[in-house]
Amino acid sequence: MSGASIYILLCADGGYYAGVTRREVEERVSEHAQGLIPGAYTASRRPVKLVFSEAYERVDEAIAAERRIKGWSRAKKEAYMRGDFASLVALAKRKAKAQR
């Protein structure tokens, strides 16, 4: 794999965790699931379940996508995972309106 992938995990507490990896997504998810990353957000929120992943040709694009997703609300993350881009636009407009 020359690029990278983003992934979203559903944690035992119901929260989502977004990450990025240059390795196989399943390998990285396994590390989270086994608690092999001490101090990681997911370490105390196991078990975790992979609910979404997306590959990118360039690492910098994957990193940018992960950072963007980490800042999103739960509703926006769920719309993205469903591929519901109309809702993404509506949720973005709602946030912009609230900030005025």
N, C-alpha and C positions, 0 to 999 in steps of 0.2 A: 504494500500500500504506500504510494508516494505522497498522498495527501494526509487528511485527518478526518475524523468523524466527531460529531457531537452526539451526546446521548442524554436522555432524561430518565431518571429512576424515580419510581414511586416508593417512598420510604414507609416503614411500619407506622409512623405517626401521621400518615396521610399527606405529608409534604412532598414536594418535588425537589430533586437535585439535578442540576445540569452540569455536565462535564464534557471534556474534550480529550481525545486520545489519538495518537498516531498509530497505535497498535490495533489489533482486532477488538471490536467493541465487547464481544463476549468475554475476552480475557480480562479486560478492565472491569467489567461488571462483576466478574467472579472475585476479583480482589476486594471490591466493595462488599460483596455478599459474605465473604469470609472474614471481614474485619481486618484485613491485612494492612490497612493504612491507618496506623494509630493517630488519633487526633483529628481524623477526617470527619466532616459533617455527617457522613453516613454511618460512622462507627457505632454510634449510640442509637441509631434509627433503623437497625436491621430487624427483620429481613428487608431487602430491597428487591425491586422487580423492574426490569427494563421495560419501559413503556413506549420509547421512541428513540430512533437513531437516524442520522442523516450523514452521508459521506460528502466530503468536499475535496476538490482536486488540489487546493492550496491550503496549507496549514494556517496562514494568516486569515483566510476567509472563515475557517472553522473556529478560530479563536474569537474573531469578531462576532460570529453568530452566537457562540456560547455566552459571551459577555452581555450581548443584547438580551438574550433569553433570561439570563439570571436576574435582570432588572425588571422583568415583566410580572404582572399579577398572575395569580393562579388561573383566572378566566382566560387571559391572553395566552398563557402556555397551553391550556387545554384546546383552545381554538386552533393554535398552530399545529398541535399534534394531530388534530382531526383534519387538517388541511382546509379549515374554514376561514379562508382569507377575507371574506366579507366581514365576518365578525371581528377579525383582527383590526381591520380598518375602523370599524365602529368603536371598538374598545380604545383605540388610539385617539380617536376624535373626542371620546368622552373624557379621557384623561386631559387632553389639551384644553377642553372647555372648563374643566374643574380648576385648572391652574390659572385661569384668567382672573 
